[in-house]
Amino acid sequence: MKHIMRCPKCKEYTMKEICGRCEVRTENPKPAKFSVEDPYGKYRREAKEMEGTA
Ligand SMILES: [Zn+2]
């Protein structure tokens, strides 16, 4: 699965692990953003696990 990365130096978004301009390692910009899109996903998974063990 591809995910967007960001260069900490030039703030450019890229799919690469190394920024082509700065040749520095890119980092994952705020992974928390993705969990906000599905705030109940965690609870759904927990409910499913409880069903399986009950
Ligand atoms: Zn850069």
mmCIF file of the protein (N, C-alpha, C, O) and its ligand, coordinates in Angstrom:
data_MODEL
# 
_entry.id   MODEL 
# 
loop_
_entity.id 
_entity.type 
_entity.pdbx_number_of_molecules 
1 polymer     1 
2 non-polymer 1 
# 
_entity_poly.entity_id                      1 
_entity_poly.type                           'polypeptide(L)' 
_entity_poly.nstd_linkage                   no 
_entity_poly.nstd_monomer                   no 
_entity_poly.pdbx_seq_one_letter_code       MKHIMRCPKCKEYTMKEICGRCEVRTENPKPAKFSVEDPYGKYRREAKEMEGTA 
_entity_poly.pdbx_seq_one_letter_code_can   MKHIMRCPKCKEYTMKEICGRCEVRTENPKPAKFSVEDPYGKYRREAKEMEGTA 
_entity_poly.pdbx_strand_id                 A 
# 
loop_
_entity_poly_seq.entity_id 
_entity_poly_seq.num 
_entity_poly_seq.mon_id 
_entity_poly_seq.hetero 
1 1  MET n 
1 2  LYS n 
1 3  HIS n 
1 4  ILE n 
1 5  MET n 
1 6  ARG n 
1 7  CYS n 
1 8  PRO n 
1 9  LYS n 
1 10 CYS n 
1 11 LYS n 
1 12 GLU n 
1 13 TYR n 
1 14 THR n 
1 15 MET n 
1 16 LYS n 
1 17 GLU n 
1 18 ILE n 
1 19 CYS n 
1 20 GLY n 
1 21 ARG n 
1 22 CYS n 
1 23 GLU n 
1 24 VAL n 
1 25 ARG n 
1 26 THR n 
1 27 GLU n 
1 28 ASN n 
1 29 PRO n 
1 30 LYS n 
1 31 PRO n 
1 32 ALA n 
1 33 LYS n 
1 34 PHE n 
1 35 SER n 
1 36 VAL n 
1 37 GLU n 
1 38 ASP n 
1 39 PRO n 
1 40 TYR n 
1 41 GLY n 
1 42 LYS n 
1 43 TYR n 
1 44 ARG n 
1 45 ARG n 
1 46 GLU n 
1 47 ALA n 
1 48 LYS n 
1 49 GLU n 
1 50 MET n 
1 51 GLU n 
1 52 GLY n 
1 53 THR n 
1 54 ALA n 
# 
loop_
_struct_asym.id 
_struct_asym.entity_id 
A 1 
B 2 
# 
loop_
_chem_comp.id 
_chem_comp.type 
_chem_comp.mon_nstd_flag 
ALA 'L-peptide linking' y 
ARG 'L-peptide linking' y 
ASN 'L-peptide linking' y 
ASP 'L-peptide linking' y 
CYS 'L-peptide linking' y 
GLU 'L-peptide linking' y 
GLY 'peptide linking'   y 
HIS 'L-peptide linking' y 
ILE 'L-peptide linking' y 
LYS 'L-peptide linking' y 
MET 'L-peptide linking' y 
PHE 'L-peptide linking' y 
PRO 'L-peptide linking' y 
SER 'L-peptide linking' y 
THR 'L-peptide linking' y 
TYR 'L-peptide linking' y 
VAL 'L-peptide linking' y 
ZN  non-polymer         . 
# 
_pdbx_entity_nonpoly.entity_id   2 
_pdbx_entity_nonpoly.name        ? 
_pdbx_entity_nonpoly.comp_id     ZN 
# 
_pdbx_nonpoly_scheme.asym_id         B 
_pdbx_nonpoly_scheme.entity_id       2 
_pdbx_nonpoly_scheme.mon_id          ZN 
_pdbx_nonpoly_scheme.ndb_seq_num     1 
_pdbx_nonpoly_scheme.pdb_seq_num     101 
_pdbx_nonpoly_scheme.auth_seq_num    101 
_pdbx_nonpoly_scheme.pdb_mon_id      ZN 
_pdbx_nonpoly_scheme.auth_mon_id     ZN 
_pdbx_nonpoly_scheme.pdb_strand_id   A 
_pdbx_nonpoly_scheme.pdb_ins_code    . 
# 
loop_
_atom_site.group_PDB 
_atom_site.id 
_atom_site.type_symbol 
_atom_site.label_atom_id 
_atom_site.label_alt_id 
_atom_site.label_comp_id 
_atom_site.label_asym_id 
_atom_site.label_entity_id 
_atom_site.label_seq_id 
_atom_site.pdbx_PDB_ins_code 
_atom_site.Cartn_x 
_atom_site.Cartn_y 
_atom_site.Cartn_z 
_atom_site.occupancy 
_atom_site.B_iso_or_equiv 
_atom_site.pdbx_formal_charge 
_atom_site.auth_seq_id 
_atom_site.auth_comp_id 
_atom_site.auth_asym_id 
_atom_site.auth_atom_id 
_atom_site.pdbx_PDB_model_num 
ATOM   1   N  N  . MET A 1 1  ? 0.838   -1.201  0.000  1.00 0.00 ? 1   MET A N  1 
ATOM   2   C  CA . MET A 1 1  ? 0.000   0.000   0.000  1.00 0.00 ? 1   MET A CA 1 
ATOM   3   C  C  . MET A 1 1  ? 0.872   1.248   0.000  1.00 0.00 ? 1   MET A C  1 
ATOM   4   O  O  . MET A 1 1  ? 1.745   1.423   0.850  1.00 0.00 ? 1   MET A O  1 
ATOM   5   N  N  . LYS A 1 2  ? 0.612   2.104   -0.970 1.00 0.00 ? 2   LYS A N  1 
ATOM   6   C  CA . LYS A 1 2  ? 1.379   3.351   -1.041 1.00 0.00 ? 2   LYS A CA 1 
ATOM   7   C  C  . LYS A 1 2  ? 0.777   4.390   -0.112 1.00 0.00 ? 2   LYS A C  1 
ATOM   8   O  O  . LYS A 1 2  ? -0.440  4.479   0.047  1.00 0.00 ? 2   LYS A O  1 
ATOM   9   N  N  . HIS A 1 3  ? 1.637   5.156   0.486  1.00 0.00 ? 3   HIS A N  1 
ATOM   10  C  CA . HIS A 1 3  ? 1.143   6.255   1.285  1.00 0.00 ? 3   HIS A CA 1 
ATOM   11  C  C  . HIS A 1 3  ? 2.002   7.484   1.045  1.00 0.00 ? 3   HIS A C  1 
ATOM   12  O  O  . HIS A 1 3  ? 3.175   7.382   0.684  1.00 0.00 ? 3   HIS A O  1 
ATOM   13  N  N  . ILE A 1 4  ? 1.412   8.619   1.246  1.00 0.00 ? 4   ILE A N  1 
ATOM   14  C  CA . ILE A 1 4  ? 2.092   9.873   0.946  1.00 0.00 ? 4   ILE A CA 1 
ATOM   15  C  C  . ILE A 1 4  ? 3.095   10.204  2.050  1.00 0.00 ? 4   ILE A C  1 
ATOM   16  O  O  . ILE A 1 4  ? 2.820   10.046  3.240  1.00 0.00 ? 4   ILE A O  1 
ATOM   17  N  N  . MET A 1 5  ? 4.255   10.663  1.618  1.00 0.00 ? 5   MET A N  1 
ATOM   18  C  CA . MET A 1 5  ? 5.291   11.070  2.551  1.00 0.00 ? 5   MET A CA 1 
ATOM   19  C  C  . MET A 1 5  ? 5.566   12.554  2.330  1.00 0.00 ? 5   MET A C  1 
ATOM   20  O  O  . MET A 1 5  ? 5.137   13.132  1.331  1.00 0.00 ? 5   MET A O  1 
ATOM   21  N  N  . ARG A 1 6  ? 6.273   13.154  3.254  1.00 0.00 ? 6   ARG A N  1 
ATOM   22  C  CA . ARG A 1 6  ? 6.591   14.569  3.099  1.00 0.00 ? 6   ARG A CA 1 
ATOM   23  C  C  . ARG A 1 6  ? 8.023   14.851  3.488  1.00 0.00 ? 6   ARG A C  1 
ATOM   24  O  O  . ARG A 1 6  ? 8.533   14.341  4.485  1.00 0.00 ? 6   ARG A O  1 
ATOM   25  N  N  . CYS A 1 7  ? 8.663   15.679  2.672  1.00 0.00 ? 7   CYS A N  1 
ATOM   26  C  CA . CYS A 1 7  ? 10.024  16.088  2.957  1.00 0.00 ? 7   CYS A CA 1 
ATOM   27  C  C  . CYS A 1 7  ? 10.016  17.145  4.062  1.00 0.00 ? 7   CYS A C  1 
ATOM   28  O  O  . CYS A 1 7  ? 9.320   18.153  3.943  1.00 0.00 ? 7   CYS A O  1 
ATOM   29  N  N  . PRO A 1 8  ? 10.777  16.930  5.129  1.00 0.00 ? 8   PRO A N  1 
ATOM   30  C  CA . PRO A 1 8  ? 10.804  17.895  6.223  1.00 0.00 ? 8   PRO A CA 1 
ATOM   31  C  C  . PRO A 1 8  ? 11.546  19.183  5.866  1.00 0.00 ? 8   PRO A C  1 
ATOM   32  O  O  . PRO A 1 8  ? 11.430  20.193  6.561  1.00 0.00 ? 8   PRO A O  1 
ATOM   33  N  N  . LYS A 1 9  ? 12.306  19.130  4.776  1.00 0.00 ? 9   LYS A N  1 
ATOM   34  C  CA . LYS A 1 9  ? 13.142  20.263  4.408  1.00 0.00 ? 9   LYS A CA 1 
ATOM   35  C  C  . LYS A 1 9  ? 12.394  21.244  3.493  1.00 0.00 ? 9   LYS A C  1 
ATOM   36  O  O  . LYS A 1 9  ? 12.282  22.429  3.804  1.00 0.00 ? 9   LYS A O  1 
ATOM   37  N  N  . CYS A 1 10 ? 11.881  20.733  2.355  1.00 0.00 ? 10  CYS A N  1 
ATOM   38  C  CA . CYS A 1 10 ? 11.196  21.612  1.406  1.00 0.00 ? 10  CYS A CA 1 
ATOM   39  C  C  . CYS A 1 10 ? 9.682   21.520  1.518  1.00 0.00 ? 10  CYS A C  1 
ATOM   40  O  O  . CYS A 1 10 ? 8.963   22.208  0.793  1.00 0.00 ? 10  CYS A O  1 
ATOM   41  N  N  . LYS A 1 11 ? 9.187   20.666  2.433  1.00 0.00 ? 11  LYS A N  1 
ATOM   42  C  CA . LYS A 1 11 ? 7.754   20.508  2.699  1.00 0.00 ? 11  LYS A CA 1 
ATOM   43  C  C  . LYS A 1 11 ? 6.983   19.987  1.486  1.00 0.00 ? 11  LYS A C  1 
ATOM   44  O  O  . LYS A 1 11 ? 5.770   20.168  1.380  1.00 0.00 ? 11  LYS A O  1 
ATOM   45  N  N  . GLU A 1 12 ? 7.701   19.344  0.586  1.00 0.00 ? 12  GLU A N  1 
ATOM   46  C  CA . GLU A 1 12 ? 7.072   18.805  -0.611 1.00 0.00 ? 12  GLU A CA 1 
ATOM   47  C  C  . GLU A 1 12 ? 6.525   17.410  -0.330 1.00 0.00 ? 12  GLU A C  1 
ATOM   48  O  O  . GLU A 1 12 ? 7.190   16.604  0.320  1.00 0.00 ? 12  GLU A O  1 
ATOM   49  N  N  . TYR A 1 13 ? 5.337   17.124  -0.808 1.00 0.00 ? 13  TYR A N  1 
ATOM   50  C  CA . TYR A 1 13 ? 4.764   15.788  -0.647 1.00 0.00 ? 13  TYR A CA 1 
ATOM   51  C  C  . TYR A 1 13 ? 5.258   14.882  -1.759 1.00 0.00 ? 13  TYR A C  1 
ATOM   52  O  O  . TYR A 1 13 ? 5.370   15.295  -2.913 1.00 0.00 ? 13  TYR A O  1 
ATOM   53  N  N  . THR A 1 14 ? 5.551   13.641  -1.395 1.00 0.00 ? 14  THR A N  1 
ATOM   54  C  CA . THR A 1 14 ? 6.088   12.682  -2.350 1.00 0.00 ? 14  THR A CA 1 
ATOM   55  C  C  . THR A 1 14 ? 5.742   11.265  -1.920 1.00 0.00 ? 14  THR A C  1 
ATOM   56  O  O  . THR A 1 14 ? 5.397   11.023  -0.764 1.00 0.00 ? 14  THR A O  1 
ATOM   57  N  N  . MET A 1 15 ? 5.835   10.340  -2.848 1.00 0.00 ? 15  MET A N  1 
ATOM   58  C  CA . MET A 1 15 ? 5.641   8.928   -2.527 1.00 0.00 ? 15  MET A CA 1 
ATOM   59  C  C  . MET A 1 15 ? 6.971   8.257   -2.177 1.00 0.00 ? 15  MET A C  1 
ATOM   60  O  O  . MET A 1 15 ? 7.002   7.122   -1.702 1.00 0.00 ? 15  MET A O  1 
ATOM   61  N  N  . LYS A 1 16 ? 8.064   8.977   -2.421 1.00 0.00 ? 16  LYS A N  1 
ATOM   62  C  CA . LYS A 1 16 ? 9.389   8.386   -2.225 1.00 0.00 ? 16  LYS A CA 1 
ATOM   63  C  C  . LYS A 1 16 ? 9.868   8.516   -0.788 1.00 0.00 ? 16  LYS A C  1 
ATOM   64  O  O  . LYS A 1 16 ? 9.431   9.388   -0.037 1.00 0.00 ? 16  LYS A O  1 
ATOM   65  N  N  . GLU A 1 17 ? 10.775  7.625   -0.434 1.00 0.00 ? 17  GLU A N  1 
ATOM   66  C  CA . GLU A 1 17 ? 11.337  7.657   0.911  1.00 0.00 ? 17  GLU A CA 1 
ATOM   67  C  C  . GLU A 1 17 ? 12.420  8.714   1.041  1.00 0.00 ? 17  GLU A C  1 
ATOM   68  O  O  . GLU A 1 17 ? 12.736  9.174   2.139  1.00 0.00 ? 17  GLU A O  1 
ATOM   69  N  N  . ILE A 1 18 ? 12.983  9.090   -0.106 1.00 0.00 ? 18  ILE A N  1 
ATOM   70  C  CA . ILE A 1 18 ? 14.028  10.111  -0.120 1.00 0.00 ? 18  ILE A CA 1 
ATOM   71  C  C  . ILE A 1 18 ? 13.565  11.242  -1.038 1.00 0.00 ? 18  ILE A C  1 
ATOM   72  O  O  . ILE A 1 18 ? 13.134  10.985  -2.162 1.00 0.00 ? 18  ILE A O  1 
ATOM   73  N  N  . CYS A 1 19 ? 13.645  12.468  -0.581 1.00 0.00 ? 19  CYS A N  1 
ATOM   74  C  CA . CYS A 1 19 ? 13.262  13.605  -1.404 1.00 0.00 ? 19  CYS A CA 1 
ATOM   75  C  C  . CYS A 1 19 ? 14.234  13.763  -2.568 1.00 0.00 ? 19  CYS A C  1 
ATOM   76  O  O  . CYS A 1 19 ? 15.449  13.786  -2.374 1.00 0.00 ? 19  CYS A O  1 
ATOM   77  N  N  . GLY A 1 20 ? 13.687  13.873  -3.784 1.00 0.00 ? 20  GLY A N  1 
ATOM   78  C  CA . GLY A 1 20 ? 14.526  13.994  -4.963 1.00 0.00 ? 20  GLY A CA 1 
ATOM   79  C  C  . GLY A 1 20 ? 15.292  15.308  -5.009 1.00 0.00 ? 20  GLY A C  1 
ATOM   80  O  O  . GLY A 1 20 ? 16.348  15.389  -5.635 1.00 0.00 ? 20  GLY A O  1 
ATOM   81  N  N  . ARG A 1 21 ? 14.778  16.314  -4.365 1.00 0.00 ? 21  ARG A N  1 
ATOM   82  C  CA . ARG A 1 21 ? 15.443  17.625  -4.376 1.00 0.00 ? 21  ARG A CA 1 
ATOM   83  C  C  . ARG A 1 21 ? 16.531  17.719  -3.315 1.00 0.00 ? 21  ARG A C  1 
ATOM   84  O  O  . ARG A 1 21 ? 17.669  18.098  -3.590 1.00 0.00 ? 21  ARG A O  1 
ATOM   85  N  N  . CYS A 1 22 ? 16.139  17.358  -2.084 1.00 0.00 ? 22  CYS A N  1 
ATOM   86  C  CA . CYS A 1 22 ? 17.028  17.599  -0.936 1.00 0.00 ? 22  CYS A CA 1 
ATOM   87  C  C  . CYS A 1 22 ? 17.866  16.371  -0.581 1.00 0.00 ? 22  CYS A C  1 
ATOM   88  O  O  . CYS A 1 22 ? 18.864  16.470  0.133  1.00 0.00 ? 22  CYS A O  1 
ATOM   89  N  N  . GLU A 1 23 ? 17.439  15.203  -1.096 1.00 0.00 ? 23  GLU A N  1 
ATOM   90  C  CA . GLU A 1 23 ? 18.116  13.941  -0.763 1.00 0.00 ? 23  GLU A CA 1 
ATOM   91  C  C  . GLU A 1 23 ? 18.129  13.692  0.737  1.00 0.00 ? 23  GLU A C  1 
ATOM   92  O  O  . GLU A 1 23 ? 19.098  13.175  1.293  1.00 0.00 ? 23  GLU A O  1 
ATOM   93  N  N  . VAL A 1 24 ? 17.046  14.065  1.367  1.00 0.00 ? 24  VAL A N  1 
ATOM   94  C  CA . VAL A 1 24 ? 16.878  13.740  2.784  1.00 0.00 ? 24  VAL A CA 1 
ATOM   95  C  C  . VAL A 1 24 ? 15.703  12.776  2.922  1.00 0.00 ? 24  VAL A C  1 
ATOM   96  O  O  . VAL A 1 24 ? 14.835  12.712  2.052  1.00 0.00 ? 24  VAL A O  1 
ATOM   97  N  N  . ARG A 1 25 ? 15.687  12.044  4.002  1.00 0.00 ? 25  ARG A N  1 
ATOM   98  C  CA . ARG A 1 25 ? 14.623  11.067  4.240  1.00 0.00 ? 25  ARG A CA 1 
ATOM   99  C  C  . ARG A 1 25 ? 13.306  11.791  4.504  1.00 0.00 ? 25  ARG A C  1 
ATOM   100 O  O  . ARG A 1 25 ? 13.230  12.714  5.315  1.00 0.00 ? 25  ARG A O  1 
ATOM   101 N  N  . THR A 1 26 ? 12.280  11.346  3.800  1.00 0.00 ? 26  THR A N  1 
ATOM   102 C  CA . THR A 1 26 ? 10.964  11.947  4.004  1.00 0.00 ? 26  THR A CA 1 
ATOM   103 C  C  . THR A 1 26 ? 10.298  11.303  5.216  1.00 0.00 ? 26  THR A C  1 
ATOM   104 O  O  . THR A 1 26 ? 10.707  10.232  5.665  1.00 0.00 ? 26  THR A O  1 
ATOM   105 N  N  . GLU A 1 27 ? 9.288   11.952  5.730  1.00 0.00 ? 27  GLU A N  1 
ATOM   106 C  CA . GLU A 1 27 ? 8.595   11.406  6.890  1.00 0.00 ? 27  GLU A CA 1 
ATOM   107 C  C  . GLU A 1 27 ? 7.096   11.379  6.657  1.00 0.00 ? 27  GLU A C  1 
ATOM   108 O  O  . GLU A 1 27 ? 6.569   12.043  5.764  1.00 0.00 ? 27  GLU A O  1 
ATOM   109 N  N  . ASN A 1 28 ? 6.427   10.594  7.483  1.00 0.00 ? 28  ASN A N  1 
ATOM   110 C  CA . ASN A 1 28 ? 4.989   10.430  7.380  1.00 0.00 ? 28  ASN A CA 1 
ATOM   111 C  C  . ASN A 1 28 ? 4.300   11.635  8.026  1.00 0.00 ? 28  ASN A C  1 
ATOM   112 O  O  . ASN A 1 28 ? 4.437   11.839  9.232  1.00 0.00 ? 28  ASN A O  1 
ATOM   113 N  N  . PRO A 1 29 ? 3.570   12.428  7.258  1.00 0.00 ? 29  PRO A N  1 
ATOM   114 C  CA . PRO A 1 29 ? 2.927   13.606  7.829  1.00 0.00 ? 29  PRO A CA 1 
ATOM   115 C  C  . PRO A 1 29 ? 1.654   13.251  8.578  1.00 0.00 ? 29  PRO A C  1 
ATOM   116 O  O  . PRO A 1 29 ? 0.675   12.820  7.969  1.00 0.00 ? 29  PRO A O  1 
ATOM   117 N  N  . LYS A 1 30 ? 1.658   13.421  9.846  1.00 0.00 ? 30  LYS A N  1 
ATOM   118 C  CA . LYS A 1 30 ? 0.486   13.248  10.711 1.00 0.00 ? 30  LYS A CA 1 
ATOM   119 C  C  . LYS A 1 30 ? -0.358  12.028  10.371 1.00 0.00 ? 30  LYS A C  1 
ATOM   120 O  O  . LYS A 1 30 ? -1.399  12.167  9.729  1.00 0.00 ? 30  LYS A O  1 
ATOM   121 N  N  . PRO A 1 31 ? 0.060   10.849  10.781 1.00 0.00 ? 31  PRO A N  1 
ATOM   122 C  CA . PRO A 1 31 ? -0.735  9.652   10.533 1.00 0.00 ? 31  PRO A CA 1 
ATOM   123 C  C  . PRO A 1 31 ? -2.078  9.675   11.244 1.00 0.00 ? 31  PRO A C  1 
ATOM   124 O  O  . PRO A 1 31 ? -2.986  8.930   10.877 1.00 0.00 ? 31  PRO A O  1 
ATOM   125 N  N  . ALA A 1 32 ? -2.211  10.513  12.245 1.00 0.00 ? 32  ALA A N  1 
ATOM   126 C  CA . ALA A 1 32 ? -3.465  10.606  13.003 1.00 0.00 ? 32  ALA A CA 1 
ATOM   127 C  C  . ALA A 1 32 ? -4.612  11.062  12.107 1.00 0.00 ? 32  ALA A C  1 
ATOM   128 O  O  . ALA A 1 32 ? -5.774  10.746  12.362 1.00 0.00 ? 32  ALA A O  1 
ATOM   129 N  N  . LYS A 1 33 ? -4.279  11.799  11.065 1.00 0.00 ? 33  LYS A N  1 
ATOM   130 C  CA . LYS A 1 33 ? -5.290  12.311  10.146 1.00 0.00 ? 33  LYS A CA 1 
ATOM   131 C  C  . LYS A 1 33 ? -6.138  11.183  9.562  1.00 0.00 ? 33  LYS A C  1 
ATOM   132 O  O  . LYS A 1 33 ? -7.341  11.344  9.357  1.00 0.00 ? 33  LYS A O  1 
ATOM   133 N  N  . PHE A 1 34 ? -5.505  10.044  9.296  1.00 0.00 ? 34  PHE A N  1 
ATOM   134 C  CA . PHE A 1 34 ? -6.199  8.939   8.644  1.00 0.00 ? 34  PHE A CA 1 
ATOM   135 C  C  . PHE A 1 34 ? -7.176  8.245   9.592  1.00 0.00 ? 34  PHE A C  1 
ATOM   136 O  O  . PHE A 1 34 ? -8.202  7.725   9.154  1.00 0.00 ? 34  PHE A O  1 
ATOM   137 N  N  . SER A 1 35 ? -6.864  8.235   10.885 1.00 0.00 ? 35  SER A N  1 
ATOM   138 C  CA . SER A 1 35 ? -7.753  7.582   11.832 1.00 0.00 ? 35  SER A CA 1 
ATOM   139 C  C  . SER A 1 35 ? -9.015  8.412   12.058 1.00 0.00 ? 35  SER A C  1 
ATOM   140 O  O  . SER A 1 35 ? -10.055 7.877   12.441 1.00 0.00 ? 35  SER A O  1 
ATOM   141 N  N  . VAL A 1 36 ? -8.918  9.713   11.820 1.00 0.00 ? 36  VAL A N  1 
ATOM   142 C  CA . VAL A 1 36 ? -10.075 10.586  11.997 1.00 0.00 ? 36  VAL A CA 1 
ATOM   143 C  C  . VAL A 1 36 ? -11.148 10.281  10.947 1.00 0.00 ? 36  VAL A C  1 
ATOM   144 O  O  . VAL A 1 36 ? -12.340 10.474  11.187 1.00 0.00 ? 36  VAL A O  1 
ATOM   145 N  N  . GLU A 1 37 ? -10.709 9.809   9.795  1.00 0.00 ? 37  GLU A N  1 
ATOM   146 C  CA . GLU A 1 37 ? -11.653 9.499   8.718  1.00 0.00 ? 37  GLU A CA 1 
ATOM   147 C  C  . GLU A 1 37 ? -12.581 8.345   9.102  1.00 0.00 ? 37  GLU A C  1 
ATOM   148 O  O  . GLU A 1 37 ? -13.697 8.244   8.592  1.00 0.00 ? 37  GLU A O  1 
ATOM   149 N  N  . ASP A 1 38 ? -12.119 7.483   9.995  1.00 0.00 ? 38  ASP A N  1 
ATOM   150 C  CA . ASP A 1 38 ? -12.922 6.336   10.401 1.00 0.00 ? 38  ASP A CA 1 
ATOM   151 C  C  . ASP A 1 38 ? -12.871 6.188   11.926 1.00 0.00 ? 38  ASP A C  1 
ATOM   152 O  O  . ASP A 1 38 ? -12.259 5.256   12.447 1.00 0.00 ? 38  ASP A O  1 
ATOM   153 N  N  . PRO A 1 39 ? -13.522 7.118   12.631 1.00 0.00 ? 39  PRO A N  1 
ATOM   154 C  CA . PRO A 1 39 ? -13.402 7.166   14.091 1.00 0.00 ? 39  PRO A CA 1 
ATOM   155 C  C  . PRO A 1 39 ? -13.991 5.951   14.775 1.00 0.00 ? 39  PRO A C  1 
ATOM   156 O  O  . PRO A 1 39 ? -13.624 5.655   15.912 1.00 0.00 ? 39  PRO A O  1 
ATOM   157 N  N  . TYR A 1 40 ? -14.902 5.230   14.113 1.00 0.00 ? 40  TYR A N  1 
ATOM   158 C  CA . TYR A 1 40 ? -15.554 4.075   14.748 1.00 0.00 ? 40  TYR A CA 1 
ATOM   159 C  C  . TYR A 1 40 ? -14.945 2.751   14.325 1.00 0.00 ? 40  TYR A C  1 
ATOM   160 O  O  . TYR A 1 40 ? -15.366 1.688   14.783 1.00 0.00 ? 40  TYR A O  1 
ATOM   161 N  N  . GLY A 1 41 ? -13.934 2.821   13.435 1.00 0.00 ? 41  GLY A N  1 
ATOM   162 C  CA . GLY A 1 41 ? -13.296 1.598   12.970 1.00 0.00 ? 41  GLY A CA 1 
ATOM   163 C  C  . GLY A 1 41 ? -12.744 0.774   14.119 1.00 0.00 ? 41  GLY A C  1 
ATOM   164 O  O  . GLY A 1 41 ? -12.866 -0.450  14.124 1.00 0.00 ? 41  GLY A O  1 
ATOM   165 N  N  . LYS A 1 42 ? -12.143 1.433   15.084 1.00 0.00 ? 42  LYS A N  1 
ATOM   166 C  CA . LYS A 1 42 ? -11.557 0.759   16.239 1.00 0.00 ? 42  LYS A CA 1 
ATOM   167 C  C  . LYS A 1 42 ? -12.626 0.007   17.012 1.00 0.00 ? 42  LYS A C  1 
ATOM   168 O  O  . LYS A 1 42 ? -12.420 -1.134  17.429 1.00 0.00 ? 42  LYS A O  1 
ATOM   169 N  N  . TYR A 1 43 ? -13.759 0.649   17.199 1.00 0.00 ? 43  TYR A N  1 
ATOM   170 C  CA . TYR A 1 43 ? -14.829 0.033   17.983 1.00 0.00 ? 43  TYR A CA 1 
ATOM   171 C  C  . TYR A 1 43 ? -15.449 -1.140  17.236 1.00 0.00 ? 43  TYR A C  1 
ATOM   172 O  O  . TYR A 1 43 ? -15.835 -2.146  17.832 1.00 0.00 ? 43  TYR A O  1 
ATOM   173 N  N  . ARG A 1 44 ? -15.534 -0.985  15.908 1.00 0.00 ? 44  ARG A N  1 
ATOM   174 C  CA . ARG A 1 44 ? -16.088 -2.088  15.116 1.00 0.00 ? 44  ARG A CA 1 
ATOM   175 C  C  . ARG A 1 44 ? -15.203 -3.315  15.220 1.00 0.00 ? 44  ARG A C  1 
ATOM   176 O  O  . ARG A 1 44 ? -15.683 -4.441  15.347 1.00 0.00 ? 44  ARG A O  1 
ATOM   177 N  N  . ARG A 1 45 ? -13.878 -3.073  15.162 1.00 0.00 ? 45  ARG A N  1 
ATOM   178 C  CA . ARG A 1 45 ? -12.950 -4.194  15.245 1.00 0.00 ? 45  ARG A CA 1 
ATOM   179 C  C  . ARG A 1 45 ? -13.040 -4.861  16.617 1.00 0.00 ? 45  ARG A C  1 
ATOM   180 O  O  . ARG A 1 45 ? -13.004 -6.087  16.716 1.00 0.00 ? 45  ARG A O  1 
ATOM   181 N  N  . GLU A 1 46 ? -13.154 -4.066  17.662 1.00 0.00 ? 46  GLU A N  1 
ATOM   182 C  CA . GLU A 1 46 ? -13.245 -4.613  19.012 1.00 0.00 ? 46  GLU A CA 1 
ATOM   183 C  C  . GLU A 1 46 ? -14.515 -5.437  19.174 1.00 0.00 ? 46  GLU A C  1 
ATOM   184 O  O  . GLU A 1 46 ? -14.498 -6.499  19.797 1.00 0.00 ? 46  GLU A O  1 
ATOM   185 N  N  . ALA A 1 47 ? -15.599 -4.954  18.620 1.00 0.00 ? 47  ALA A N  1 
ATOM   186 C  CA . ALA A 1 47 ? -16.870 -5.675  18.712 1.00 0.00 ? 47  ALA A CA 1 
ATOM   187 C  C  . ALA A 1 47 ? -16.751 -7.025  18.020 1.00 0.00 ? 47  ALA A C  1 
ATOM   188 O  O  . ALA A 1 47 ? -17.270 -8.033  18.499 1.00 0.00 ? 47  ALA A O  1 
ATOM   189 N  N  . LYS A 1 48 ? -16.055 -7.027  16.881 1.00 0.00 ? 48  LYS A N  1 
ATOM   190 C  CA . LYS A 1 48 ? -15.889 -8.273  16.129 1.00 0.00 ? 48  LYS A CA 1 
ATOM   191 C  C  . LYS A 1 48 ? -15.053 -9.269  16.933 1.00 0.00 ? 48  LYS A C  1 
ATOM   192 O  O  . LYS A 1 48 ? -15.353 -10.462 16.968 1.00 0.00 ? 48  LYS A O  1 
ATOM   193 N  N  . GLU A 1 49 ? -14.009 -8.766  17.572 1.00 0.00 ? 49  GLU A N  1 
ATOM   194 C  CA . GLU A 1 49 ? -13.153 -9.639  18.373 1.00 0.00 ? 49  GLU A CA 1 
ATOM   195 C  C  . GLU A 1 49 ? -13.928 -10.245 19.541 1.00 0.00 ? 49  GLU A C  1 
ATOM   196 O  O  . GLU A 1 49 ? -13.753 -11.418 19.870 1.00 0.00 ? 49  GLU A O  1 
ATOM   197 N  N  . MET A 1 50 ? -14.781 -9.438  20.160 1.00 0.00 ? 50  MET A N  1 
ATOM   198 C  CA . MET A 1 50 ? -15.580 -9.916  21.285 1.00 0.00 ? 50  MET A CA 1 
ATOM   199 C  C  . MET A 1 50 ? -16.552 -11.012 20.831 1.00 0.00 ? 50  MET A C  1 
ATOM   200 O  O  . MET A 1 50 ? -16.777 -11.992 21.541 1.00 0.00 ? 50  MET A O  1 
ATOM   201 N  N  . GLU A 1 51 ? -17.119 -10.827 19.645 1.00 0.00 ? 51  GLU A N  1 
ATOM   202 C  CA . GLU A 1 51 ? -18.024 -11.846 19.090 1.00 0.00 ? 51  GLU A CA 1 
ATOM   203 C  C  . GLU A 1 51 ? -17.293 -13.180 18.958 1.00 0.00 ? 51  GLU A C  1 
ATOM   204 O  O  . GLU A 1 51 ? -17.820 -14.247 19.276 1.00 0.00 ? 51  GLU A O  1 
ATOM   205 N  N  . GLY A 1 52 ? -16.031 -13.067 18.465 1.00 0.00 ? 52  GLY A N  1 
ATOM   206 C  CA . GLY A 1 52 ? -15.281 -14.286 18.216 1.00 0.00 ? 52  GLY A CA 1 
ATOM   207 C  C  . GLY A 1 52 ? -14.899 -15.031 19.487 1.00 0.00 ? 52  GLY A C  1 
ATOM   208 O  O  . GLY A 1 52 ? -14.853 -16.262 19.497 1.00 0.00 ? 52  GLY A O  1 
ATOM   209 N  N  . THR A 1 53 ? -14.625 -14.289 20.562 1.00 0.00 ? 53  THR A N  1 
ATOM   210 C  CA . THR A 1 53 ? -14.140 -14.928 21.786 1.00 0.00 ? 53  THR A CA 1 
ATOM   211 C  C  . THR A 1 53 ? -15.276 -15.306 22.726 1.00 0.00 ? 53  THR A C  1 
ATOM   212 O  O  . THR A 1 53 ? -15.090 -16.142 23.610 1.00 0.00 ? 53  THR A O  1 
ATOM   213 N  N  . ALA A 1 54 ? -16.438 -14.710 22.549 1.00 0.00 ? 54  ALA A N  1 
ATOM   214 C  CA . ALA A 1 54 ? -17.547 -14.924 23.478 1.00 0.00 ? 54  ALA A CA 1 
ATOM   215 C  C  . ALA A 1 54 ? -18.171 -16.320 23.343 1.00 0.00 ? 54  ALA A C  1 
ATOM   216 O  O  . ALA A 1 54 ? -19.116 -16.645 24.062 1.00 0.00 ? 54  ALA A O  1 
HETATM 217 ZN ZN . ZN  B 2 .  ? 12.919  18.147  -0.087 1.00 0.00 2 101 ZN  A ZN 1 
# 
